[in-house]
Structure formats: C-alpha cells, structure tokens
C-alpha cells in the first residue's frame, strides 16, 4: 500500500481505542512500547510503529469526521521525519561498509544547503543555528514537507471548512495546523543555549525550514519571490 494511502487509513481511525486495536491487530506484530509521550515513529527495515502521541486526540474538533484529514498535518510529518532519519543512518552505514559515496554525497549536499540557510546573515537576529548537529534533523523535516502534503491531499474527500474561517482553503488550513502542531515556548536563555549546542532544532527552524523550501506553500499563500518564505534558491530534493 502506498505511504500516502496508509496515512489516509490511519487518520480515519476515530479514537485511541480503535487505534490501539489497530496497533495490536494484523498490521503490527506488537503494540507500541516507545513511551506514552512519544510522538516520533519507530522505524526499522521492515516496519514503522506509530505512537498514539503522533495523533491529536485532544483537539476540540478531533471527533469531527469531516476534519479528520487535518490529523495528517500532525501525523505525516512525524512519520516521514522518522523514516528519513532512518534513511540517513542506513546511507552512512552503507558508506562505511562499502566506500560508495554517491548516496551520502547527495544527502550531505542537501544538508549543507539547509544548514547554510539558517546559519547565514539572512536569518533573523538571534535565530542563527550554531550547532551543526541540528543540520541532519532539520534536513529530515525539510524533506518531509512535500510527501506530507501529498498525504493530506490523498486523505481529502472534499474541501475542508472551519466555522468562521470559511475563507481559508483546505491547503491553507493544512499549513496552519502543521505550524500549530510544532508550537513550543522557549525563554531567551534556553533558546540561546539550544542554538549553540542543541541536537534537535527549535520549532521555529523546523516549521520555517520545511515551508520556505516547499514551493507549494509559497504558491498557496502568495509569498513574494525573494521573501524569507519564498527564497529564489530552495533546498528541495527527492530521493
């Protein structure tokens, strides 16, 4: 089954109890054991384990069937991010064991592009990344943007509407929910230490890194060419 169809199936499961039965049924050999607060999938060569925390069961409209596709804005990026990180690990292992560099060079070029975007003078003051350990996790988020959006489109049966926000298209709602699902609060001192020596990029870099390199986002929101959210040179590849 194509990945985007698997996502579509997952978001149609309406509540945690159904999801638990899904985890322990024919599709998976064992229930999720990665912790109740985990939101990132567990990925191996032959399976992807999805934690209940990857879904937003506590959203006010979570039980509204017509809005179920909005779960993809949270679910798909988390699954794909984990898959890409697994790919990075395997590409590095392949390099070490065989000496063949092609796949690793492609990935490292992509990583360098993303890193340069957020460590140069174009980044708003105080938000430049200084810990290059964040560059690989950030690349995984950037590469996840396009297939995540494709999964969202595949899950739609028609246009989505939120009461009072009817002017917002389904595509705009997806990107808004995508950003909301990475909301976090960092005080200045913690953020400074994170940028200096952190491993995982802050939410600001995750969201802006993924969306400013995704042309569809710029088209949906009519971002001017050359603006921060629609740079002329984007870091975007398919592997």
C-alpha positions as CSV (number, residue, x, y, z in Angstrom):
1,X,0.0,0.0,0.0
2,X,1.5,3.4,-0.9
3,X,2.6,5.5,2.1
4,X,0.1,8.3,1.5
5,X,-2.8,5.7,1.4
6,X,-1.5,4.3,4.7
7,X,-1.7,7.8,6.3
8,X,-5.2,8.2,4.9
9,X,-6.2,4.9,6.6
10,X,-4.6,5.9,9.9
11,X,-6.4,9.2,10.2
12,X,-9.8,7.6,9.6
13,X,-9.5,5.7,12.9
14,X,-11.6,7.9,15.1
15,X,-10.3,7.4,18.6
16,X,-7.4,6.0,20.7
17,X,-9.2,2.7,21.4
18,X,-9.7,2.0,17.8
19,X,-6.1,2.9,17.2
20,X,-4.9,0.6,19.9
21,X,-6.8,-2.3,18.3
22,X,-5.1,-1.3,15.0
23,X,-1.7,-1.5,16.6
24,X,-2.3,-4.9,18.1
25,X,-4.1,-6.3,15.0
26,X,-3.0,-7.8,11.7
27,X,-0.9,-4.8,10.6
28,X,1.5,-4.8,13.5
29,X,3.1,-7.7,15.5
30,X,3.2,-5.9,18.8
31,X,1.7,-2.8,20.5
32,X,3.6,0.5,20.8
33,X,6.2,0.3,23.5
34,X,8.1,3.5,23.0
35,X,6.5,5.6,25.8
36,X,3.2,7.3,26.2
37,X,4.6,10.8,25.5
38,X,6.5,9.8,22.3
39,X,5.3,11.4,19.1
40,X,8.0,10.1,16.7
41,X,7.6,6.8,14.9
42,X,9.8,3.8,15.4
43,X,11.4,2.8,12.1
44,X,13.2,-0.4,11.2
45,X,13.9,-2.1,7.9
46,X,10.6,-3.9,7.8
47,X,8.1,-1.9,9.9
48,X,7.0,1.6,11.1
49,X,5.5,1.7,14.6
50,X,3.3,4.8,15.1
51,X,2.8,6.0,18.7
52,X,-0.6,7.2,19.8
53,X,1.0,10.6,20.6
54,X,1.5,11.2,16.9
55,X,-2.2,11.8,16.7
56,X,-4.0,14.8,18.3
57,X,-6.9,13.1,20.1
58,X,-7.4,16.1,22.4
59,X,-8.1,18.7,19.7
60,X,-11.6,20.2,20.1
61,X,-12.6,19.0,16.7
62,X,-10.8,15.7,16.8
63,X,-14.1,13.7,16.7
64,X,-15.5,15.6,13.7
65,X,-15.2,13.2,10.8
66,X,-15.1,15.8,8.1
67,X,-12.0,17.4,9.7
68,X,-10.1,14.1,10.1
69,X,-7.7,14.9,7.3
70,X,-6.2,17.7,9.5
71,X,-4.7,14.9,11.6
72,X,-2.3,14.5,8.7
73,X,-0.8,17.9,9.5
74,X,0.5,16.3,12.7
75,X,0.9,12.7,11.8
76,X,2.5,12.7,8.4
77,X,5.5,15.0,9.2
78,X,6.3,12.9,12.3
79,X,6.2,9.6,10.5
80,X,8.2,10.8,7.5
81,X,10.7,12.6,9.7
82,X,11.5,9.3,11.4
83,X,11.7,7.5,8.1
84,X,14.2,10.0,6.6
85,X,16.3,9.8,9.8
86,X,16.4,6.0,9.3
87,X,17.5,6.6,5.7
88,X,20.3,8.8,6.8
89,X,21.5,6.2,9.2
90,X,21.4,3.5,6.5
91,X,23.2,5.7,4.0
92,X,26.0,6.4,6.5
93,X,26.3,2.7,7.3
94,X,26.4,1.9,3.6
95,X,29.3,4.4,3.1
96,X,31.3,2.9,6.0
97,X,30.8,-0.7,4.8
98,X,31.3,-0.3,1.1
99,X,33.1,3.0,0.5
100,X,30.5,4.0,-2.1
101,X,29.8,7.7,-1.6
102,X,27.1,8.6,-4.1
103,X,24.0,8.4,-1.9
104,X,25.8,10.0,1.1
105,X,27.1,12.9,-1.1
106,X,23.6,13.6,-2.3
107,X,22.3,13.7,1.3
108,X,25.3,15.8,2.5
109,X,24.8,18.3,-0.2
110,X,21.1,18.7,0.9
111,X,22.2,19.0,4.5
112,X,24.7,21.7,3.6
113,X,22.1,23.7,1.7
114,X,19.7,23.7,4.7
115,X,22.5,24.5,7.1
116,X,23.6,27.5,5.1
117,X,20.1,28.9,5.1
118,X,19.9,29.0,8.9
119,X,23.5,29.9,9.7
120,X,23.9,33.0,7.5
121,X,23.0,36.7,7.6
122,X,19.6,36.2,6.1
123,X,18.3,34.5,9.3
124,X,16.6,36.9,11.8
125,X,18.8,38.2,14.5
126,X,19.3,35.8,17.4
127,X,17.9,32.8,15.4
128,X,21.0,31.6,13.5
129,X,21.9,28.0,14.1
130,X,25.4,27.5,15.6
131,X,25.2,23.8,16.5
132,X,25.7,21.8,13.2
133,X,24.4,18.7,14.9
134,X,21.0,20.1,14.1
135,X,21.5,20.1,10.4
136,X,20.6,16.4,9.8
137,X,17.4,16.5,11.9
138,X,16.5,19.8,10.1
139,X,17.0,18.2,6.7
140,X,14.6,15.4,7.7
141,X,11.9,18.0,8.4
142,X,12.6,19.8,5.1
143,X,12.4,16.6,3.0
144,X,9.2,15.5,4.8
145,X,7.2,18.6,3.7
146,X,6.2,17.6,0.2
147,X,5.2,13.9,0.8
148,X,3.3,15.0,4.0
149,X,1.3,17.5,1.9
150,X,0.6,14.8,-0.7
151,X,-0.7,12.5,2.1
152,X,-3.0,15.3,3.2
153,X,-4.4,15.7,-0.3
154,X,-4.9,12.0,-0.6
155,X,-7.0,11.9,2.6
156,X,-9.4,14.6,1.4
157,X,-12.9,13.6,0.2
158,X,-13.8,17.3,-0.4
159,X,-13.0,20.8,0.7
160,X,-12.5,21.4,4.5
161,X,-14.3,24.2,6.3
162,X,-13.9,25.6,9.8
163,X,-16.7,27.7,11.2
164,X,-15.8,31.3,11.0
165,X,-12.8,30.6,8.8
166,X,-14.6,29.6,5.6
167,X,-12.3,31.9,3.6
168,X,-9.4,29.6,4.3
169,X,-8.8,26.9,1.7
170,X,-8.1,23.3,2.7
171,X,-4.5,23.8,1.7
172,X,-4.1,26.9,4.0
173,X,-5.8,25.0,6.9
174,X,-3.2,22.2,6.4
175,X,-0.2,24.6,6.7
176,X,-1.7,26.4,9.7
177,X,-2.3,23.1,11.5
178,X,1.1,22.0,10.5
179,X,2.7,25.0,12.2
180,X,0.4,24.8,15.3
181,X,1.5,21.2,15.9
182,X,5.0,22.4,16.5
183,X,4.2,25.1,18.9
184,X,6.6,25.5,21.8
185,X,7.8,28.1,24.3
186,X,11.4,28.8,24.9
187,X,12.8,31.6,27.1
188,X,15.7,33.6,25.7
189,X,18.4,31.9,27.8
190,X,17.2,28.4,26.9
191,X,16.9,29.2,23.2
192,X,20.4,30.7,23.1
193,X,21.8,27.5,24.6
194,X,19.8,25.3,22.3
195,X,21.0,27.2,19.2
196,X,24.6,27.0,20.4
197,X,24.8,23.3,21.3
198,X,21.4,21.6,20.7
199,X,20.8,18.4,18.8
200,X,17.1,19.0,17.8
201,X,16.3,22.2,16.0
202,X,13.7,24.6,17.7
203,X,10.2,24.6,16.3
204,X,10.8,28.0,14.6
205,X,13.5,26.4,12.4
206,X,11.5,23.2,11.8
207,X,8.5,25.0,10.5
208,X,10.2,27.7,8.6
209,X,12.9,25.4,7.2
210,X,10.3,22.9,5.9
211,X,7.9,25.5,4.5
212,X,10.2,28.1,2.9
213,X,11.8,25.2,0.9
214,X,8.4,23.9,-0.3
215,X,7.1,25.8,-3.4
216,X,3.5,24.8,-2.8
217,X,3.4,26.7,0.4
218,X,4.6,29.9,-1.3
219,X,2.0,29.4,-4.0
220,X,-0.8,28.8,-1.5
221,X,0.0,32.0,0.5
222,X,1.2,34.1,-2.5
223,X,4.6,34.7,-0.9
224,X,6.7,37.1,-2.9
225,X,9.7,35.7,-4.8
226,X,12.8,36.5,-2.8
227,X,11.0,36.9,0.5
228,X,12.0,34.9,3.5
229,X,9.3,32.3,3.0
230,X,9.9,32.1,-0.8
231,X,13.6,32.3,-1.4
232,X,14.8,32.1,-5.0
233,X,17.1,29.3,-4.1
234,X,15.4,26.4,-2.3
235,X,16.7,23.2,-0.7
236,X,14.4,20.6,-2.2
237,X,15.2,17.1,-3.4
238,X,13.5,13.7,-3.9
239,X,15.4,10.6,-3.1
